[in-house]
């Protein structure tokens, strides 16, 4: 069988998290899991950090799986939270690293404020309890939710979000964010591609999508565990109409929420990866 035919029968996952942000597994473990599931290529897209990229890249080279560097930046648009995935970024680009360092500092400060709000609600957590779940990365809401479950305050990690941590709950603290345009610009400056992440998750991003796509995005996440088959069809058509690259992935965090990994639940066609890789090479040439 020709190599092109082999590749076209394979799949990729271009939205994966590791324990360098709020995932459960190391970058090398995520690569190994993807390889075992038969993926031809992956991208690591940790929240507001590229700390896991060198380890993942080395592991991918060793086991023969294609790899793209990535990041998922939490941004703001029209007073709403929007996530922007950067693919093919230069992970030593100083302005990018400075922006991510600033976001990491903001995350740490927010974690302190959340712990303080929980205390006022009678839910006493020591910061060191939370830090145990964030050994490799900046403390985030996931780690606080894990500490709540560990203490028996909630039955599940998700219940921690639902009861205390998500928007509208009493311990919620908003995260200072880059504007969406700033996130796109810093990704482009690092010679990467800016992708609208999971547009079908929540009503806000879906509602804002026509306005978002007036910004210089390069692609759209068509495939995602939270997208229905109808949404996949809708977003694929929109990407074609707008001349956008098609991306996507499982958005797997491993078993961080205690519900098993989503890796393998979404299989993006290899052809999408080829087009993205070609676009990255054009940007870098």
Secondary structure, 3 states (H helix, E strand, C coil): CCHHHHHHCCEEEEEECCCCCCCCCCHHHHHHHHHHCCCCEEEECCECCCCCHHHHHHHHHHHCCEEEEEEEEEEEECCEEEEEEEECCCCCCHHHHHHHHHHHHHHHHHHHHHHHHHHHCCCCCCHHHHHCCCCCCCCCHHHHHHHHHHCCCCCCHHHHHHHHHCCCCCCCCCCCCEEHHHHHHHHHHCCCEEEECCCCCCHHHHHHHHHHCCCCCCEEEEEECCCCHHHHHHHHHHHHHHCCEEEEECCECCCCCCCCCCCCCCCEEHHHHHHHHHHHHHHHC
